[in-house]
């Protein structure tokens, strides 16, 4: 009679080693980025002593005018879509990370890893395009610095009006970059974890000779 002996510590260690820990980190950081971005914008523009303030991020964009907050319904709707996208990306990345050798793992990874990267690229590209369009009308706004800006004379009926303008990327944007980088690393390291787990080592005990019944 054969008995199966399983080396449980070895089996558990093998499963732990098969977890894509870069993916775990990417999923956690993505969800943390989402949570922080509700209150901390990725980029902030201030004109004067908070006369005009723009808080911009894919998940929360609002405008301040003389201390009053303004929200544009279309931008708010886009923010809601990005909130759902970021949340789904982080959760799916975590699910993938603990089962990277499953047949469906590649589809989970394909769904989740691109979204933080595309969000960062799209946000920066959109921001640069908007600043270039504003500059086309004679108002040059800094991307990541402070400057004294003179308003176009046709805006002020010939009067000279200057204001201190500051545009800055915030800490949440740095966290978004880290999230995108970790997602890319998890994707490129997928092959290291994609192989299925080997069979659990088993050994059979010697057969016990039967004793004849008299």
C-alpha positions in Angstrom: 0.0 0.0 0.0 1.4 3.4 -1.0 1.0 6.6 1.0 1.6 10.1 -0.3 3.9 12.3 1.7 3.8 16.0 0.9 6.5 18.4 1.8 4.1 21.3 2.9 6.8 23.9 3.6 8.4 23.3 0.2 5.0 23.5 -1.5 4.1 26.8 0.3 7.5 28.3 -0.5 7.1 27.4 -4.2 3.7 29.1 -4.3 5.1 32.2 -2.7 7.9 32.3 -5.2 5.4 32.1 -8.0 3.7 35.3 -6.9 4.6 38.3 -9.1 5.6 40.6 -6.3 6.2 43.4 -8.8 2.6 43.1 -9.8 1.5 43.2 -6.1 3.5 46.4 -5.6 2.0 47.8 -8.8 -1.6 47.0 -7.8 -1.1 48.5 -4.3 0.6 51.7 -5.5 -2.1 52.1 -8.2 -4.8 52.0 -5.6 -2.9 54.3 -3.3 -2.4 56.8 -6.1 -6.1 56.7 -6.8 -6.9 57.4 -3.1 -4.3 60.2 -2.8 -5.4 61.9 -6.1 -8.8 62.6 -4.7 -7.3 65.3 -2.4 -4.0 66.0 -4.1 -3.9 67.0 -7.8 -1.3 65.8 -10.2 -0.7 69.4 -11.3 -1.7 72.7 -9.8 -1.8 76.2 -11.3 -2.2 79.2 -9.2 -2.6 82.9 -10.3 -1.8 85.5 -7.7 -2.8 84.8 -4.1 -5.2 82.0 -5.0 -7.2 84.4 -7.3 -7.4 81.6 -9.8 -6.5 78.0 -9.0 -6.6 74.9 -11.2 -6.3 71.5 -9.6 -5.9 68.9 -12.4 -5.7 65.1 -12.3 -7.4 62.3 -14.3 -9.6 61.5 -11.3 -10.3 65.0 -9.8 -10.2 68.2 -11.8 -11.7 71.4 -10.4 -11.2 75.2 -10.7 -11.1 77.9 -8.1 -12.1 81.5 -8.8 -11.7 84.0 -6.0 -12.0 81.2 -3.5 -15.1 79.6 -5.1 -14.9 76.0 -6.5 -16.1 75.4 -10.0 -16.8 72.0 -11.5 -17.5 71.4 -15.2 -20.0 68.5 -15.6 -18.2 67.0 -18.6 -14.9 67.0 -16.9 -16.5 65.5 -13.8 -18.0 62.6 -15.9 -14.5 61.9 -17.3 -13.1 61.9 -13.8 -15.6 59.3 -12.8 -14.6 57.1 -15.7 -11.0 57.4 -14.8 -11.7 56.6 -11.1 -13.4 53.3 -12.2 -10.6 52.6 -14.7 -7.9 53.1 -12.0 -9.7 51.0 -9.4 -10.2 48.2 -11.9 -6.6 48.3 -13.0 -5.3 48.1 -9.4 -7.7 45.3 -8.4 -7.1 43.2 -11.5 -3.3 43.6 -11.2 -3.5 42.2 -7.7 -5.6 39.3 -8.8 -3.2 38.5 -11.6 -0.2 38.7 -9.3 -1.2 35.8 -7.2 -2.1 33.5 -10.1 0.5 34.5 -12.8 0.8 30.9 -14.1 -3.0 30.4 -14.8 -4.1 30.3 -18.4 -6.2 33.5 -18.0 -3.4 35.4 -16.2 -2.0 37.0 -19.4 -5.4 38.5 -20.1 -5.7 40.0 -16.6 -2.2 41.5 -17.0 -3.0 42.8 -20.5 -6.0 44.6 -19.1 -4.3 46.2 -16.1 -0.7 47.1 -16.8 -1.3 49.7 -19.6 -3.9 51.9 -17.9 -1.6 53.8 -15.4 1.0 54.3 -18.1 -1.6 55.6 -20.6 -3.1 57.8 -17.9 0.2 59.5 -17.2 1.1 59.9 -20.9 -2.4 61.2 -21.8 -2.4 63.6 -18.8 1.0 65.2 -19.6 0.2 65.3 -23.4 -3.1 67.0 -22.8 -1.6 69.4 -20.3 1.1 70.5 -22.8 -1.4 70.9 -25.6 -3.6 73.1 -23.5 -0.7 75.3 -22.4 0.4 75.6 -26.0 -3.1 76.7 -27.0 -3.3 79.2 -24.3 0.1 80.5 -25.3 -1.1 80.9 -28.8 -3.4 83.7 -27.5 -0.6 85.5 -25.8 -0.8 84.1 -22.3 2.2 81.9 -21.5 1.7 79.7 -18.4 4.6 77.7 -16.8 4.4 73.9 -16.8 6.6 73.3 -13.7 7.9 76.7 -12.5 6.8 80.2 -11.4 6.8 83.3 -13.5 5.5 86.8 -13.6 3.0 86.9 -16.5 1.7 90.0 -18.2 -1.8 89.7 -19.5 -2.4 90.4 -23.2 -3.3 94.1 -23.7 -6.4 93.2 -25.7 -7.6 91.4 -22.6 -7.2 94.4 -20.3 -8.3 97.2 -22.7 -4.7 98.5 -23.0 -3.9 98.4 -19.3 -0.7 96.6 -18.1 -1.7 93.9 -15.7 0.9 91.4 -14.3 0.4 88.4 -12.0 2.6 85.8 -10.4 1.7 82.5 -11.9 2.9 79.1 -10.6 2.5 75.7 -12.2 3.7 72.7 -10.4 3.5 68.9 -10.6 2.5 67.5 -7.2 3.6 64.5 -5.2 0.6 62.5 -6.4 2.0 62.7 -10.0 5.3 61.3 -8.8 3.4 58.4 -7.3 1.5 57.9 -10.6 4.9 57.6 -12.3 6.0 55.0 -9.8 2.7 53.1 -10.4 3.2 53.2 -14.2 6.8 52.0 -13.8 5.9 49.1 -11.6 3.1 48.0 -13.9 5.6 48.0 -16.8 8.1 46.0 -14.7 5.4 43.5 -13.8 4.6 43.1 -17.5 8.2 42.6 -18.6 8.8 40.1 -15.7 5.7 38.0 -16.5 7.7 35.3 -18.2 9.5 34.5 -15.0 6.3 33.6 -13.2 4.2 32.3 -16.1 5.4 28.7 -15.9 2.9 26.4 -14.1 3.8 25.1 -10.7 5.6 21.8 -10.7 4.1 18.8 -9.1 4.3 18.5 -5.4 7.1 16.3 -4.4 5.8 13.0 -3.2 7.4 9.9 -1.9 6.0 6.4 -1.4 6.6 4.5 1.7 7.8 0.9 1.4 5.0 -1.7 1.2 4.2 -3.4 4.4 4.3 -7.1 4.0 1.0 -8.8 4.8 0.8 -11.3 7.6 -1.1 -14.4 6.8 -4.1 -15.1 9.0 -4.1 -18.5 10.6 
